[in-house]
Amino acid sequence: MSPTPNSPLSYYAAPGLSWRWCAIWRRNFLVWKKYLGERILGNIADPVITLVAFGYGLGSLLPEVQGLPYILFLASGSICMSTMNSAKFESLWGAFSRMQVQRTWDALLNAPLKIEDILLAELIWAASKAAFTGVCILAVVWVLGISRELTSLLAIPVLFLAGAVFSAMALVCNAIARGYDFFTYYFTLVVTPMTFLSGVFFPLEAMPAWLQAIAVWLPLTAAVDLVRPLMIGSWPQHPGMDIVILLLTLLMCFYAALVLTRKRLLI
């Protein structure tokens, strides 16, 4: 016997995915397109400032890191970090506004749509924006001559996957947040530690062994490990493991976000 709607068992049902998410994705895109100029500037400005300030400034004081000029080491990590930031902002402030403030999700649920359609659309939309951010930074890296390896173009699908992962993680937080202030906890307890422990600014080998043992399982570490070799014209050392980490994190977090969102909206 299948669980009845709004019963406790229905919260844990497997997602019934369909292509209906495409219409929601298109709706979000049309809204975003109205502010395209500001969005592009916002996507480029902050990462470029970080790249120039730390890459050229701090890089002039540092020797090579893992045989790479520091600005190249930083650029390959910054692309992943900016991808994470873009995905999390969209799946926290953007998704929460549509769910709680604007009540867009309530309107969508009056159409022939399910919560999983909305969440999948939010995830793919955030991943699309995150990949777009990564492409903008990659273009800046090419213009500045930091890296012009053709293999760096293979980083684009990796950035999309990473954006989906970080979106799914943020959607879990979004499902339990009661206000925008709640996101501070997510930044403090998840985003900030992961940023500094994932090899963005310095290699993992610089950390104590016990921290390295934790860091290797972080999704941002997996993304950096995949992207950095591509930026220098080589191939990742263990792509299978990194992709598995990203996919497992994506699936587990998306399911957790689905269960928690069902509980919130179907009570």
Disulfide bonds with the S-S distance in Angstrom:
none
